[in-house]
Amino acid sequence: MPLLEVNDLRATAGDKEILKGINLTVDVGEIHAIMGPNGSGKSTLAQVIAGHPAYQISGGQILYQGQDLAEMDPEERAQAGVFLAFQYPVEIPGVTNAYFLRAAYNELRKARGLEEVDPIDFLDLLEDKLKVVEWGPEIMQRAVNAGFSGGEKKRNEILQMAVLEPKLALLDETDSGLDIDALRIVATGVNALRRPDNAYVVITHYQRLLNHIIPDVVHVISDGQIVKSGGKDLALDLEARGYEWLAKSDTDVAGTAAATA
Amino acid sequence: MIDSYVRQYQAFAGNGGGAGPPWLTSLRRAAIEGFQRSGFPSTRDEEWRFTSVAPIARGDFSASPAVPVLQLADLDPYLFQHPDWPRLVFVNGRFDRSLSLGEVGPGVTLEALSAVLAQRPTLVEPYFGRHVSPAATPFTALNTALTREGAVVRVAPDAAPENPIHLLFVSTPEADGAAIHPRTVVVVEAGARVQLIESYLSLGGRPRYLTNAVTELAIGPGAWVEHSRIQRESEAAFHVGFSQVSQDRESHYRSFAFAMGGALARHDLHTRLGAPDTEALLYGLYFGHQDQLIDNHTTIYHDQPNCRSWEVYKGILDDRAHGVFNGKIFVKPEAQKTDAKQTNRALLLSDSARIDTKPQLEIFADDVKCTHGATVGQLDPLSSFYLRSRGIPKDAAERLMVYAFAAEVLNEVASESVRVALDQLVHERLSMVR
């Protein structure tokens, strides 16, 4: 059974259809990159998989480990191992990173029938996780994302991912707004967290992140559909030629996706 | 019911209660006469526009509730894990010496008002009724006429007691049907530093009574006062409080007003920056549910130049609760270089909850920086999704968001153990949401 199987997925925001029949299969151990021009639906795809309330599924299905995600609340999806690194992480003034992360970690443990960890043990666990994003413990006493720079917010997403150890991580334009150092830290973090039993879907507008996180498959979304899939070289083509040539030649879409999946 | 208070005054004056020093006798007489003329405020009065005190006016509250004998263990949950902190305890309006702990250390005296008035009334004469005019509101008039007891705290120049001083105004089920008028005078002399906590609380049951408190606080030059006022009365009770602070030059006043109790709770906090280079920080947090009405009125008088005031009040309202916030800032023509910022935010957790909020800035100086901002909101669905996407269930996510909203002001409470206790109160109330 694939880790993620998206079949003819259609989704709307209000009256507007944004996803118009997406097909995507992701197996454990894989990294898939999803590229596409602004407004093509690539971020929407990630948000729909995570259960963003702004979108309604109007057709098709998303199977995660064989379960229909549409039947699950966002928290149930997270507890089952789905993680979305937000393009725009939300600021939560008044709650420390330490409190938030431990609460999330314990919810995941509870859902798996494990005992909650106390603050002291959690700090021990954090020590290694902080190394992934090259942070010291001070960050844990700051309010979640409040006053963080763009780069810090993205690093905080990777830190959360390191703690929560998802099976399916969706990185939604995690590279946008990052300087070269932050990009390196984020990419190194993602690579360090790769395991044979997890998978990544990396959504990006640019090729540069894919120099650091090497994808197995690259998909191109245009106007709510995957119009081309290929190996990592596809990303280089896109970098050189832009997206326009794809939008015009929409042949053999499903066949390519199926062949590479 | 105006007459009933006048009769209480006459009985009180007649049996010698009003027989203090002549200045007090005439102050009380003027106060009750003022009250007799004004009666209770109505919602036609701008200051009470959103807060109808009709339930208080209708209630026929008696003057002398029974006073049970309490044990220290009864107070234990309210002592912030610090039974060693100096305190004065009043039970149903009566001073309880055995529960109090009056030894503070050099330079600080804690006394019951009745004792001071009986033995050395000159100690409070320069303050009592000078900071809070009996005519300030009909309730301050009633308090002035009828108060029997309260706290007198005096901090000598440069004294700096190590621990906070805690004033506990405790009501028990026996307070049901009574009106209690506590009166507190705090004098902090030049260069002193002190933390003061006023607690208004109920022990058990849902007694219906009126607390009508007045606090006068004089802060000397260069003094530093941290003042927490924690109101957690019975939710059937009425609480009306009026606090007046007068600040001398280079003094620093920091207030934290917390309100969670009372069927109807109103607190007026006035601070006068009456000399140059003074600073006032006012923080407030209220959390109303069911049919509670919680009203905060604050007034900051910028009378002199180079003063700074910073105010943040936050409210959480659930069910059919009603919040009122009115924040006045007056800047006199001579108060140049005033720096005043006022923020008030309300979070409505239900469609039936309501807030009436009104900033009111009157600025008569030209070289000043004055800002105010008011927001009323509901929980942000995007924040909720963010928390849920990390595995936190919807209810817990929403509680966490409400807590976060409160925590921004709770974090301003200086004393760690007070903050922890208030944190817990907020969490308890949160567990009742939905």
Interface residues (C-beta under 8 A of the other chain):
Chain A: A50 G51 H52 P53 D73 P74 E75 R77 A78 Q79 F83 L84 F86 P89 V90 I92 P93 G94 V95 F100 A103 A104 E107 L108 A111 A143 Q160 L164
Chain B: D380 P381 L382 S383 F385 Y386 L387 R388 S389 R390 G391 I392 P393 K394 A396 A397 L400 M401 Y403 A404 F405 A406 A407 E408 N411
